[in-house]
Amino acid sequence: MMTSREVVRRTLAFDFPDRLARDFPERYGSDFAWCGIDPSPDARPRSGVDEWGAVWHNIGVSSLGEVKEFPLRGWADFDRLSIPDIHDPRRYTALEGARERAGDRFLLGNGISIYERVHFIRGLENTWADIYDAPEQLGSLLDLLTDMNLVLIERYAAAGCDGYIFCDDWGLQTRLMIAPASWRKLWKPRYARIYAAAHAAGLATFLHSCGHIVAILDDLIEIGLDVIQMDQQENMGLELLGERFAGRITFWNPVDIQMTMARGAPDEIRAYARRMALTLGRWEQGRFAGGFLPKWYPDPAGAGHRQEAIDAMCEAFLAISRADLGVPA
């Protein structure tokens, strides 16, 4: 039997793992371990003030908050922005022993978003306006965040991490939040720098991004993204995602958290889980080659997920692993 670390690595390499990797609640098990620096410049508190000076407020039962006061209201104040010191050695004590604590699991290091962090600092509408009105100043902030990620990549590689991830939700329900051409001009080169540095350090690249992001998936694959973690698929369509991208990138997904997972009966959830594995993964002569990693959504209360739905999804993916791969789950 392969170790958790090997199962994930082989899934990403399309190298015939002996089972589906998984990232589920403790009851069902996970092949992943996580580590991060403390404090992180990308911390997102339920409430209070973060290191950049953004004021957060909690919304409802979700574990997430939203920014109510933005620290950079105008570019004239950029020189006075509170910028976290990424080199502060106190941040990195949390990484000591991370590899040992992970054991044989695949260890992911948490990075710093380069879109969401911008609009946490500037505000979403200001960020969208900056694309056209202040592209050079916006680029300076993007370069600052990119450079922070490059420092973190070195630190995580030295700590024994296997992969590098951060979160940037780019999609609305039906399209990208900004014009794809603007994304390619401003964000794509910065992502490319981060992914090149991660690969040079021996780390696989992961991105969480929800919404309708089909318009930039080809670009992300081109510049070196190994794994896309998306909690929605139905707004884009499983068949479209499978036809265009299966075998070219690894999908790390739960059953769609807004639709089937939130509203479906257990039998519908189980059927969708099977469709996901067959559509998004690569299968060769009935064998699973890789390209698909099932997971759960770790804020079930915020998403309105019932325990019976979580159980149906996890058990369905374990059953797929047993039946289609012929090994114990």
Buried (B, 14 or more C-beta within 10 A) or exposed (E): EBEBBBBBBBBBBBEBBBBBBBBBBEEBBBBBBBBBBEBBBBBBBEEEEBBBBBBBEBEEEEEEBEBEEBBBEEBEEBEEBEBBEBEEEEBBEBBEEBBEEBEEBBBBBBBBBBBBBBBBBBBBEBBBEBBEEBBEBBBEBBBBBBBBBBBBBEBBBEBBBBBBBBBBBBBBEEBBBBBBEBBEEBBBBBBBBBBBBBBEBEBBBBBBBBBBBBBBBEBBBEBBBBBBBBBBBBBBBBEEBBEEBBBEBBBBBBBBBBBBBBEBEBEBBBBBBBBBBBBBBBBEEEEBBBBBBBBBBEBBEBBEBEEEBBBBBBBBBBBBBBEBBEEEB
